[in-house]
Amino acid sequence: MTEHAETPAPPKGFTALTLLCSVDESMGPWFLRENDDGSRTVGFRVEDRHLNVNGVCHGGVTATFADILARVFNETYSGAAGTAPVVGKMATITLDIDYLGPGQPGAWIEATPEVVKRTGKMLFTQALICDGETPVARCKAIYRLFHKKGGTD
């Protein structure tokens, strides 16, 4: 990944989100902020490499970002070393996205996902993805939770 010196740093309070998947890492960097109310906000800066032919954030980048949002519910990604994960692994069952507006070059895009419902093996989430106060997309997703190593249960 090529670093761009002109890319502004994330807003105050955000730290790099460490991911295990090389696909996610290649589209990042992604950042995480722990909020006072216990929620977590995830964000990224729209760089030139994220742009489509129309010069705005590619829908595939937004979709990848939307899929990453559920990972903030797993303590493995919280930055707290040595903490046990809430779930072993997760697999996306459905991911629905409504594109509401373009992510402009250089924009800081963020979302604070919410758990709608959690069962023993399913996690239902939703989020509004925004550039400041401007909605870029909304998403809802269902994830399969695995409690055994390797996601085999």
C-alpha positions in Angstrom: 0.0 0.0 0.0 1.4 3.4 -0.9 1.3 6.1 1.7 0.1 9.5 0.7 1.7 12.3 2.7 -1.1 14.6 1.8 -3.8 12.4 3.4 -5.0 14.1 6.6 -4.9 12.2 9.8 -8.1 10.8 11.2 -10.1 13.0 13.6 -9.0 13.1 17.3 -9.8 10.0 19.2 -9.5 7.6 16.3 -6.9 4.8 16.2 -6.0 2.3 13.6 -8.3 -0.7 13.4 -6.3 -3.8 13.2 -7.9 -6.4 10.9 -7.1 -10.0 10.2 -8.2 -10.1 6.5 -5.8 -8.9 3.9 -8.6 -7.8 1.6 -9.9 -5.5 4.3 -6.4 -4.2 5.0 -5.8 -3.5 1.3 -8.9 -1.2 1.2 -8.1 0.6 4.4 -6.8 2.0 6.6 -9.9 1.9 8.8 -10.0 3.7 12.2 -11.9 3.1 15.4 -13.0 5.4 18.2 -14.4 4.2 21.6 -17.3 6.5 22.5 -18.2 7.6 26.1 -21.5 5.7 25.8 -19.8 2.4 25.1 -20.5 2.5 21.4 -17.8 2.4 18.7 -17.4 4.6 15.6 -15.5 3.3 12.6 -14.2 5.7 9.9 -11.9 6.1 6.9 -10.7 8.9 4.7 -11.7 8.8 1.0 -8.4 8.7 -0.9 -7.8 8.8 -4.6 -7.5 5.0 -4.8 -11.0 4.7 -3.4 -12.6 6.7 -6.3 -14.7 5.4 -9.1 -14.8 6.8 -12.7 -17.2 9.5 -11.5 -14.5 10.8 -9.0 -16.4 9.8 -5.8 -16.0 6.9 -3.4 -16.6 3.6 -5.2 -19.7 1.7 -4.0 -17.6 -1.4 -3.4 -15.4 0.5 -0.9 -18.5 1.7 0.9 -19.9 -1.9 0.9 -16.6 -3.2 2.4 -16.7 -0.5 5.0 -20.3 -1.5 5.8 -19.3 -5.1 6.2 -16.4 -4.2 8.5 -18.8 -2.3 10.9 -20.0 -5.5 12.6 -16.5 -6.4 13.6 -16.6 -3.6 16.2 -18.8 -5.8 18.3 -16.0 -8.3 18.7 -13.5 -7.5 21.4 -10.7 -8.9 19.3 -10.8 -5.7 17.3 -11.1 -3.2 20.2 -7.4 -2.8 20.7 -7.6 -4.3 24.2 -4.8 -6.8 24.2 -5.5 -10.2 25.7 -9.3 -9.8 25.9 -11.4 -12.7 24.8 -13.6 -12.3 21.7 -17.3 -12.0 22.1 -17.6 -14.5 19.3 -15.1 -16.7 17.7 -15.7 -15.8 14.0 -18.5 -14.1 12.0 -19.8 -14.7 8.5 -21.9 -12.3 6.6 -25.3 -13.7 5.7 -26.9 -10.6 4.2 -25.7 -7.1 3.7 -28.1 -4.5 2.4 -26.9 -1.0 1.4 -28.9 2.0 0.2 -26.5 4.5 -1.4 -27.8 8.0 -0.4 -25.1 10.3 -1.7 -21.5 10.4 -2.9 -18.4 10.2 -0.6 -16.3 13.0 -1.9 -12.5 12.8 -2.3 -10.8 13.7 1.0 -14.0 13.2 3.0 -14.0 11.6 6.4 -16.6 8.8 6.3 -17.8 7.3 9.6 -20.6 5.2 11.1 -21.6 4.1 14.6 -23.2 0.7 14.1 -26.0 -0.5 16.3 -27.1 -4.0 17.3 -30.7 -4.5 16.5 -30.9 -8.0 17.9 -28.5 -10.8 18.9 -29.4 -14.4 19.3 -27.1 -17.4 20.1 -25.9 -17.7 16.5 -27.1 -14.5 14.7 -26.2 -10.8 14.9 -28.5 -8.2 13.3 -27.0 -4.7 12.8 -27.8 -1.4 11.2 -25.8 1.8 10.6 -26.0 5.2 8.9 -22.8 5.9 7.1 -22.1 9.7 6.9 -19.7 12.4 5.7 -20.1 14.8 8.6 -23.9 15.4 8.8 -24.5 14.2 5.3 -25.7 10.6 4.9 -23.7 8.6 2.3 -25.3 5.2 2.8 -27.4 3.2 5.2 -26.9 -0.5 5.8 -28.3 -3.4 7.6 -26.7 -6.8 8.0 -27.1 -10.2 9.4 -24.1 -12.2 10.6 -23.7 -15.8 11.6 -21.8 -16.1 14.9 -19.5 -19.0 15.4 -18.3 -19.8 18.9 -15.8 -22.5 18.1 -12.3 -21.8 16.6 -12.5 -22.0 12.8 -16.2 -21.2 12.6 -17.3 -24.8 12.4 -20.2 -24.9 14.9 
